[in-house]
Amino acid sequence: MSFCPYNPSMPVFQEKQEELAHFETMMGVPRGRLAVTLDAITDAMALVGQHGVYCQSQRWPGKPVMDIQMVMKQLTDAKELIQSVMEELKKPLKANRHE
């Protein structure tokens, strides 16, 4: 069993240990964790999107059922919020480089 520097009661840190280490090294801890979170949300969106292909709306053929549309909207909104936080976290880094 490998050492996990994170809270061992949270299995996500064990499951995503390699990704976290990679992105945290590249981007710093907060932005690295957010990057891994974005990847997880993107993967969830792909799974929900595949499900949407099979669960078509009776009212609007070619569109997923309403609950899938709502889940996709929430996931998209979450990604946009996380991306905005990542940009805010980047600002102090840019300011420090220009000093």
N, CA, C and O atoms as CSV, one atom per row, in Angstrom:
chain,resi,resn,atom,element,x,y,z
A,1,MET,N,N,0.847,-1.179,0.000
A,1,MET,CA,C,0.000,0.000,0.000
A,1,MET,C,C,0.890,1.239,0.000
A,1,MET,O,O,1.810,1.338,0.812
A,2,SER,N,N,0.630,2.175,-0.891
A,2,SER,CA,C,1.472,3.368,-1.006
A,2,SER,C,C,1.007,4.451,-0.036
A,2,SER,O,O,-0.144,4.474,0.400
A,3,PHE,N,N,1.928,5.337,0.284
A,3,PHE,CA,C,1.634,6.445,1.196
A,3,PHE,C,C,0.792,7.481,0.476
A,3,PHE,O,O,1.082,7.847,-0.663
A,4,CYS,N,N,-0.252,7.951,1.143
A,4,CYS,CA,C,-1.113,8.999,0.598
A,4,CYS,C,C,-1.039,10.193,1.533
A,4,CYS,O,O,-1.449,10.087,2.689
A,5,PRO,N,N,-0.514,11.359,1.057
A,5,PRO,CA,C,-0.331,12.515,1.934
A,5,PRO,C,C,-1.626,13.247,2.278
A,5,PRO,O,O,-1.595,14.248,2.994
A,6,TYR,N,N,-2.745,12.771,1.786
A,6,TYR,CA,C,-4.017,13.437,1.996
A,6,TYR,C,C,-4.793,12.756,3.112
A,6,TYR,O,O,-4.310,11.809,3.733
A,7,ASN,N,N,-5.983,13.241,3.356
A,7,ASN,CA,C,-6.869,12.676,4.370
A,7,ASN,C,C,-7.251,11.247,3.960
A,7,ASN,O,O,-7.985,11.070,2.988
A,8,PRO,N,N,-6.774,10.236,4.672
A,8,PRO,CA,C,-7.054,8.852,4.271
A,8,PRO,C,C,-8.527,8.464,4.387
A,8,PRO,O,O,-8.940,7.442,3.839
A,9,SER,N,N,-9.323,9.267,5.090
A,9,SER,CA,C,-10.739,8.939,5.191
A,9,SER,C,C,-11.507,9.352,3.936
A,9,SER,O,O,-12.692,9.047,3.806
A,10,MET,N,N,-10.845,10.037,3.021
A,10,MET,CA,C,-11.466,10.436,1.763
A,10,MET,C,C,-10.864,9.596,0.636
A,10,MET,O,O,-9.745,9.855,0.195
A,11,PRO,N,N,-11.604,8.594,0.176
A,11,PRO,CA,C,-11.048,7.681,-0.820
A,11,PRO,C,C,-10.648,8.350,-2.130
A,11,PRO,O,O,-9.791,7.833,-2.846
A,12,VAL,N,N,-11.247,9.476,-2.453
A,12,VAL,CA,C,-10.908,10.137,-3.719
A,12,VAL,C,C,-9.423,10.482,-3.771
A,12,VAL,O,O,-8.815,10.427,-4.840
A,13,PHE,N,N,-8.838,10.834,-2.643
A,13,PHE,CA,C,-7.424,11.187,-2.643
A,13,PHE,C,C,-6.547,9.973,-2.934
A,13,PHE,O,O,-5.483,10.107,-3.539
A,14,GLN,N,N,-6.976,8.815,-2.516
A,14,GLN,CA,C,-6.238,7.587,-2.829
A,14,GLN,C,C,-6.431,7.224,-4.296
A,14,GLN,O,O,-5.474,6.883,-4.991
A,15,GLU,N,N,-7.669,7.298,-4.761
A,15,GLU,CA,C,-8.000,6.926,-6.138
A,15,GLU,C,C,-7.329,7.850,-7.154
A,15,GLU,O,O,-6.914,7.397,-8.221
A,16,LYS,N,N,-7.221,9.120,-6.838
A,16,LYS,CA,C,-6.703,10.119,-7.782
A,16,LYS,C,C,-5.283,10.571,-7.417
A,16,LYS,O,O,-4.839,11.629,-7.862
A,17,GLN,N,N,-4.582,9.786,-6.623
A,17,GLN,CA,C,-3.284,10.183,-6.093
A,17,GLN,C,C,-2.288,10.610,-7.180
A,17,GLN,O,O,-1.625,11.638,-7.040
A,18,GLU,N,N,-2.184,9.834,-8.250
A,18,GLU,CA,C,-1.218,10.167,-9.313
A,18,GLU,C,C,-1.603,11.454,-10.035
A,18,GLU,O,O,-0.756,12.311,-10.285
A,19,GLU,N,N,-2.886,11.584,-10.368
A,19,GLU,CA,C,-3.346,12.803,-11.040
A,19,GLU,C,C,-3.122,14.022,-10.154
A,19,GLU,O,O,-2.645,15.059,-10.616
A,20,LEU,N,N,-3.471,13.887,-8.874
A,20,LEU,CA,C,-3.292,15.003,-7.937
A,20,LEU,C,C,-1.830,15.407,-7.851
A,20,LEU,O,O,-1.505,16.592,-7.920
A,21,ALA,N,N,-0.961,14.444,-7.705
A,21,ALA,CA,C,0.468,14.747,-7.606
A,21,ALA,C,C,0.952,15.485,-8.855
A,21,ALA,O,O,1.702,16.456,-8.763
A,22,HIS,N,N,0.516,15.015,-10.013
A,22,HIS,CA,C,0.933,15.636,-11.280
A,22,HIS,C,C,0.455,17.086,-11.376
A,22,HIS,O,O,1.253,17.993,-11.611
A,23,PHE,N,N,-0.848,17.298,-11.193
A,23,PHE,CA,C,-1.398,18.641,-11.365
A,23,PHE,C,C,-0.996,19.587,-10.235
A,23,PHE,O,O,-0.794,20.779,-10.469
A,24,GLU,N,N,-0.879,19.072,-9.024
A,24,GLU,CA,C,-0.454,19.931,-7.916
A,24,GLU,C,C,0.984,20.393,-8.113
A,24,GLU,O,O,1.327,21.518,-7.748
A,25,THR,N,N,1.820,19.548,-8.680
A,25,THR,CA,C,3.204,19.938,-8.969
A,25,THR,C,C,3.239,21.006,-10.056
A,25,THR,O,O,4.003,21.967,-9.964
A,26,MET,N,N,2.416,20.839,-11.079
A,26,MET,CA,C,2.400,21.783,-12.196
A,26,MET,C,C,1.747,23.116,-11.835
A,26,MET,O,O,2.224,24.171,-12.255
A,27,MET,N,N,0.660,23.078,-11.061
A,27,MET,CA,C,-0.176,24.259,-10.891
A,27,MET,C,C,-0.286,24.753,-9.458
A,27,MET,O,O,-0.914,25.783,-9.210
A,28,GLY,N,N,0.301,24.051,-8.527
A,28,GLY,CA,C,0.110,24.360,-7.117
A,28,GLY,C,C,-1.064,23.557,-6.583
A,28,GLY,O,O,-1.878,23.046,-7.352
A,29,VAL,N,N,-1.149,23.447,-5.265
A,29,VAL,CA,C,-2.157,22.577,-4.653
A,29,VAL,C,C,-3.591,22.997,-4.977
A,29,VAL,O,O,-4.354,22.165,-5.468
A,30,PRO,N,N,-3.993,24.241,-4.730
A,30,PRO,CA,C,-5.414,24.564,-4.988
A,30,PRO,C,C,-5.818,24.391,-6.449
A,30,PRO,O,O,-6.828,23.754,-6.747
A,31,ARG,N,N,-5.034,24.954,-7.350
A,31,ARG,CA,C,-5.388,24.866,-8.767
A,31,ARG,C,C,-5.253,23.437,-9.288
A,31,ARG,O,O,-6.026,23.013,-10.148
A,32,GLY,N,N,-4.285,22.703,-8.775
A,32,GLY,CA,C,-4.119,21.303,-9.178
A,32,GLY,C,C,-5.313,20.458,-8.789
A,32,GLY,O,O,-5.795,19.644,-9.577
A,33,ARG,N,N,-5.790,20.657,-7.562
A,33,ARG,CA,C,-6.974,19.904,-7.118
A,33,ARG,C,C,-8.205,20.294,-7.924
A,33,ARG,O,O,-9.036,19.446,-8.249
A,34,LEU,N,N,-8.318,21.569,-8.242
A,34,LEU,CA,C,-9.444,22.000,-9.068
A,34,LEU,C,C,-9.349,21.413,-10.475
A,34,LEU,O,O,-10.371,21.071,-11.069
A,35,ALA,N,N,-8.141,21.292,-11.013
A,35,ALA,CA,C,-7.965,20.698,-12.342
A,35,ALA,C,C,-8.415,19.239,-12.344
A,35,ALA,O,O,-9.073,18.787,-13.281
A,36,VAL,N,N,-8.058,18.510,-11.296
A,36,VAL,CA,C,-8.498,17.111,-11.188
A,36,VAL,C,C,-10.023,17.057,-11.035
A,36,VAL,O,O,-10.675,16.166,-11.579
A,37,THR,N,N,-10.579,18.005,-10.300
A,37,THR,CA,C,-12.030,18.081,-10.147
A,37,THR,C,C,-12.699,18.331,-11.496
A,37,THR,O,O,-13.715,17.709,-11.807
A,38,LEU,N,N,-12.138,19.234,-12.296
A,38,LEU,CA,C,-12.691,19.485,-13.636
A,38,LEU,C,C,-12.653,18.231,-14.491
A,38,LEU,O,O,-13.601,17.942,-15.221
A,39,ASP,N,N,-11.560,17.487,-14.402
A,39,ASP,CA,C,-11.477,16.228,-15.158
A,39,ASP,C,C,-12.564,15.254,-14.724
A,39,ASP,O,O,-13.174,14.587,-15.559
A,40,ALA,N,N,-12.806,15.171,-13.422
A,40,ALA,CA,C,-13.843,14.264,-12.916
A,40,ALA,C,C,-15.228,14.696,-13.402
A,40,ALA,O,O,-16.048,13.860,-13.780
A,41,ILE,N,N,-15.478,15.990,-13.389
A,41,ILE,CA,C,-16.775,16.491,-13.866
A,41,ILE,C,C,-16.916,16.237,-15.363
A,41,ILE,O,O,-17.994,15.870,-15.829
A,42,THR,N,N,-15.848,16.427,-16.112
A,42,THR,CA,C,-15.885,16.168,-17.556
A,42,THR,C,C,-16.176,14.696,-17.817
A,42,THR,O,O,-16.954,14.366,-18.712
A,43,ASP,N,N,-15.551,13.800,-17.036
A,43,ASP,CA,C,-15.833,12.372,-17.191
A,43,ASP,C,C,-17.294,12.068,-16.875
A,43,ASP,O,O,-17.931,11.276,-17.569
A,44,ALA,N,N,-17.823,12.699,-15.827
A,44,ALA,CA,C,-19.230,12.499,-15.466
A,44,ALA,C,C,-20.140,12.999,-16.587
A,44,ALA,O,O,-21.151,12.369,-16.898
A,45,MET,N,N,-19.782,14.118,-17.185
A,45,MET,CA,C,-20.587,14.658,-18.282
A,45,MET,C,C,-20.607,13.708,-19.467
A,45,MET,O,O,-21.635,13.554,-20.126
A,46,ALA,N,N,-19.479,13.072,-19.741
A,46,ALA,CA,C,-19.423,12.111,-20.845
A,46,ALA,C,C,-20.341,10.921,-20.565
A,46,ALA,O,O,-21.049,10.453,-21.456
A,47,LEU,N,N,-20.323,10.438,-19.328
A,47,LEU,CA,C,-21.190,9.311,-18.967
A,47,LEU,C,C,-22.670,9.695,-19.054
A,47,LEU,O,O,-23.485,8.938,-19.580
A,48,VAL,N,N,-23.003,10.863,-18.540
A,48,VAL,CA,C,-24.394,11.326,-18.591
A,48,VAL,C,C,-24.804,11.542,-20.053
A,48,VAL,O,O,-25.926,11.217,-20.441
A,49,GLY,N,N,-23.905,12.083,-20.845
A,49,GLY,CA,C,-24.202,12.299,-22.261
A,49,GLY,C,C,-24.469,10.997,-22.999
A,49,GLY,O,O,-25.369,10.928,-23.836
A,50,GLN,N,N,-23.682,9.955,-22.688
A,50,GLN,CA,C,-23.926,8.647,-23.303
A,50,GLN,C,C,-25.292,8.112,-22.896
A,50,GLN,O,O,-26.012,7.541,-23.714
A,51,HIS,N,N,-25.638,8.298,-21.645
A,51,HIS,CA,C,-26.947,7.862,-21.159
A,51,HIS,C,C,-28.054,8.621,-21.892
A,51,HIS,O,O,-29.101,8.055,-22.205
A,52,GLY,N,N,-27.817,9.894,-22.158
A,52,GLY,CA,C,-28.802,10.724,-22.847
A,52,GLY,C,C,-29.114,10.249,-24.255
A,52,GLY,O,O,-30.197,10.512,-24.778
A,53,VAL,N,N,-28.172,9.553,-24.868
A,53,VAL,CA,C,-28.413,9.018,-26.213
A,53,VAL,C,C,-29.511,7.962,-26.174
A,53,VAL,O,O,-30.306,7.834,-27.105
A,54,TYR,N,N,-29.537,7.212,-25.078
A,54,TYR,CA,C,-30.503,6.125,-24.966
A,54,TYR,C,C,-31.815,6.542,-24.323
A,54,TYR,O,O,-32.818,5.842,-24.457
A,55,CYS,N,N,-31.822,7.656,-23.639
A,55,CYS,CA,C,-33.031,8.133,-22.953
A,55,CYS,C,C,-33.513,9.402,-23.639
A,55,CYS,O,O,-33.266,10.513,-23.170
A,56,GLN,N,N,-34.195,9.220,-24.739
A,56,GLN,CA,C,-34.662,10.353,-25.526
A,56,GLN,C,C,-36.022,10.838,-25.028
A,56,GLN,O,O,-36.841,10.060,-24.541
A,57,SER,N,N,-36.232,12.118,-25.162
A,57,SER,CA,C,-37.494,12.738,-24.774
A,57,SER,C,C,-38.606,12.327,-25.736
A,57,SER,O,O,-38.407,12.285,-26.950
A,58,GLN,N,N,-39.770,12.027,-25.184
A,58,GLN,CA,C,-40.935,11.722,-26.026
A,58,GLN,C,C,-41.459,12.997,-26.683
A,58,GLN,O,O,-41.949,12.980,-27.812
A,59,ARG,N,N,-41.342,14.106,-25.942
A,59,ARG,CA,C,-41.843,15.392,-26.452
A,59,ARG,C,C,-40.952,15.966,-27.543
A,59,ARG,O,O,-41.437,16.484,-28.549
A,60,TRP,N,N,-39.649,15.867,-27.333
A,60,TRP,CA,C,-38.685,16.449,-28.261
A,60,TRP,C,C,-37.708,15.383,-28.722
A,60,TRP,O,O,-36.632,15.230,-28.144
A,61,PRO,N,N,-38.078,14.646,-29.762
A,61,PRO,CA,C,-37.179,13.603,-30.268
A,61,PRO,C,C,-35.799,14.190,-30.616
A,61,PRO,O,O,-35.688,15.284,-31.168
A,62,GLY,N,N,-34.781,13.439,-30.282
A,62,GLY,CA,C,-33.422,13.897,-30.533
A,62,GLY,C,C,-32.805,14.609,-29.341
A,62,GLY,O,O,-31.605,14.882,-29.333
A,63,LYS,N,N,-33.620,14.912,-28.330
A,63,LYS,CA,C,-33.110,15.549,-27.113
A,63,LYS,C,C,-33.212,14.558,-25.965
A,63,LYS,O,O,-34.136,13.747,-25.916
A,64,PRO,N,N,-32.247,14.627,-25.033
A,64,PRO,CA,C,-32.338,13.740,-23.870
A,64,PRO,C,C,-33.522,14.114,-22.983
A,64,PRO,O,O,-34.045,15.225,-23.066
A,65,VAL,N,N,-33.936,13.174,-22.136
A,65,VAL,CA,C,-35.030,13.454,-21.206
A,65,VAL,C,C,-34.631,14.619,-20.303
A,65,VAL,O,O,-33.450,14.928,-20.147
A,66,MET,N,N,-35.632,15.253,-19.719
A,66,MET,CA,C,-35.417,16.493,-18.972
A,66,MET,C,C,-34.444,16.329,-17.807
A,66,MET,O,O,-33.634,17.223,-17.560
A,67,ASP,N,N,-34.504,15.205,-17.084
A,67,ASP,CA,C,-33.590,15.071,-15.942
A,67,ASP,C,C,-32.140,15.024,-16.393
A,67,ASP,O,O,-31.265,15.550,-15.705
A,68,ILE,N,N,-31.871,14.409,-17.527
A,68,ILE,CA,C,-30.502,14.377,-18.045
A,68,ILE,C,C,-30.076,15.774,-18.478
A,68,ILE,O,O,-28.933,16.173,-18.253
A,69,GLN,N,N,-30.984,16.517,-19.096
A,69,GLN,CA,C,-30.668,17.899,-19.472
A,69,GLN,C,C,-30.334,18.731,-18.234
A,69,GLN,O,O,-29.418,19.553,-18.256
A,70,MET,N,N,-31.084,18.509,-17.157
A,70,MET,CA,C,-30.858,19.264,-15.934
A,70,MET,C,C,-29.519,18.890,-15.281
A,70,MET,O,O,-28.805,19.760,-14.783
A,71,VAL,N,N,-29.189,17.610,-15.285
A,71,VAL,CA,C,-27.908,17.175,-14.727
A,71,VAL,C,C,-26.759,17.773,-15.541
A,71,VAL,O,O,-25.781,18.258,-14.972
A,72,MET,N,N,-26.876,17.739,-16.856
A,72,MET,CA,C,-25.825,18.321,-17.713
A,72,MET,C,C,-25.678,19.818,-17.458
A,72,MET,O,O,-24.560,20.332,-17.429
A,73,LYS,N,N,-26.776,20.509,-17.276
A,73,LYS,CA,C,-26.725,21.951,-16.991
A,73,LYS,C,C,-25.999,22.202,-15.678
A,73,LYS,O,O,-25.157,23.096,-15.598
A,74,GLN,N,N,-26.317,21.420,-14.644
A,74,GLN,CA,C,-25.658,21.587,-13.347
A,74,GLN,C,C,-24.165,21.290,-13.434
A,74,GLN,O,O,-23.355,22.003,-12.841
A,75,LEU,N,N,-23.800,20.251,-14.164
A,75,LEU,CA,C,-22.382,19.918,-14.332
A,75,LEU,C,C,-21.646,21.008,-15.111
A,75,LEU,O,O,-20.520,21.368,-14.770
A,76,THR,N,N,-22.283,21.525,-16.147
A,76,THR,CA,C,-21.685,22.614,-16.931
A,76,THR,C,C,-21.499,23.852,-16.062
A,76,THR,O,O,-20.451,24.496,-16.109
A,77,ASP,N,N,-22.507,24.182,-15.277
A,77,ASP,CA,C,-22.407,25.332,-14.376
A,77,ASP,C,C,-21.284,25.134,-13.363
A,77,ASP,O,O,-20.528,26.065,-13.085
A,78,ALA,N,N,-21.170,23.924,-12.809
A,78,ALA,CA,C,-20.115,23.636,-11.838
A,78,ALA,C,C,-18.735,23.809,-12.474
A,78,ALA,O,O,-17.833,24.375,-11.857
A,79,LYS,N,N,-18.574,23.328,-13.694
A,79,LYS,CA,C,-17.294,23.495,-14.384
A,79,LYS,C,C,-16.953,24.970,-14.576
A,79,LYS,O,O,-15.813,25.383,-14.367
A,80,GLU,N,N,-17.950,25.761,-14.976
A,80,GLU,CA,C,-17.704,27.188,-15.193
A,80,GLU,C,C,-17.300,27.883,-13.892
A,80,GLU,O,O,-16.413,28.736,-13.888
A,81,LEU,N,N,-17.947,27.517,-12.803
A,81,LEU,CA,C,-17.588,28.112,-11.505
A,81,LEU,C,C,-16.172,27.716,-11.084
A,81,LEU,O,O,-15.410,28.551,-10.598
A,82,ILE,N,N,-15.828,26.455,-11.271
A,82,ILE,CA,C,-14.476,26.002,-10.919
A,82,ILE,C,C,-13.446,26.707,-11.790
A,82,ILE,O,O,-12.400,27.128,-11.295
A,83,GLN,N,N,-13.730,26.838,-13.071
A,83,GLN,CA,C,-12.799,27.532,-13.967
A,83,GLN,C,C,-12.610,28.984,-13.541
A,83,GLN,O,O,-11.504,29.518,-13.632
A,84,SER,N,N,-13.684,29.628,-13.076
A,84,SER,CA,C,-13.553,31.016,-12.636
A,84,SER,C,C,-12.691,31.108,-11.378
A,84,SER,O,O,-11.921,32.056,-11.222
A,85,VAL,N,N,-12.815,30.129,-10.480
A,85,VAL,CA,C,-11.972,30.109,-9.284
A,85,VAL,C,C,-10.507,29.906,-9.677
A,85,VAL,O,O,-9.617,30.544,-9.115
A,86,MET,N,N,-10.264,29.031,-10.626
A,86,MET,CA,C,-8.886,28.794,-11.081
A,86,MET,C,C,-8.277,30.072,-11.655
A,86,MET,O,O,-7.103,30.362,-11.425
A,87,GLU,N,N,-9.074,30.829,-12.398
A,87,GLU,CA,C,-8.588,32.098,-12.946
A,87,GLU,C,C,-8.295,33.094,-11.828
A,87,GLU,O,O,-7.298,33.813,-11.888
A,88,GLU,N,N,-9.142,33.144,-10.824
A,88,GLU,CA,C,-8.906,34.043,-9.685
A,88,GLU,C,C,-7.632,33.651,-8.941
A,88,GLU,O,O,-6.870,34.517,-8.511
A,89,LEU,N,N,-7.403,32.354,-8.792
A,89,LEU,CA,C,-6.193,31.894,-8.106
A,89,LEU,C,C,-4.936,32.196,-8.917
A,89,LEU,O,O,-3.851,32.347,-8.355
A,90,LYS,N,N,-5.083,32.283,-10.229
A,90,LYS,CA,C,-3.945,32.571,-11.096
A,90,LYS,C,C,-3.534,34.043,-11.018
A,90,LYS,O,O,-2.367,34.369,-11.235
A,91,LYS,N,N,-4.480,34.934,-10.712
A,91,LYS,CA,C,-4.201,36.373,-10.697
A,91,LYS,C,C,-3.042,36.756,-9.775
A,91,LYS,O,O,-2.152,37.488,-10.207
A,92,PRO,N,N,-3.018,36.290,-8.520
A,92,PRO,CA,C,-1.879,36.652,-7.667
A,92,PRO,C,C,-0.546,36.145,-8.220
A,92,PRO,O,O,0.487,36.787,-8.032
A,93,LEU,N,N,-0.566,35.004,-8.896
A,93,LEU,CA,C,0.661,34.483,-9.487
A,93,LEU,C,C,1.162,35.417,-10.582
A,93,LEU,O,O,2.356,35.704,-10.661
A,94,LYS,N,N,0.247,35.891,-11.426
A,94,LYS,CA,C,0.622,36.822,-12.491
A,94,LYS,C,C,1.130,38.135,-11.902
A,94,LYS,O,O,2.112,38.694,-12.390
A,95,ALA,N,N,0.470,38.629,-10.860
A,95,ALA,CA,C,0.870,39.883,-10.234
A,95,ALA,C,C,2.270,39.761,-9.632
A,95,ALA,O,O,3.067,40.694,-9.727
A,96,ASN,N,N,2.573,38.627,-9.018
A,96,ASN,CA,C,3.897,38.434,-8.413
A,96,ASN,C,C,4.995,38.365,-9.466
A,96,ASN,O,O,6.121,38.788,-9.205
A,97,ARG,N,N,4.698,37.851,-10.624
A,97,ARG,CA,C,5.699,37.757,-11.689
A,97,ARG,C,C,6.043,39.129,-12.268
A,97,ARG,O,O,7.144,39.339,-12.775
A,98,HIS,N,N,5.098,40.052,-12.187
A,98,HIS,CA,C,5.302,41.386,-12.768
A,98,HIS,C,C,5.937,42.350,-11.779
A,98,HIS,O,O,6.235,43.488,-12.143
A,99,GLU,N,N,6.150,41.930,-10.548
A,99,GLU,CA,C,6.750,42.840,-9.546
A,99,GLU,C,C,8.252,42.862,-9.671
A,99,GLU,O,O,8.924,43.565,-8.917
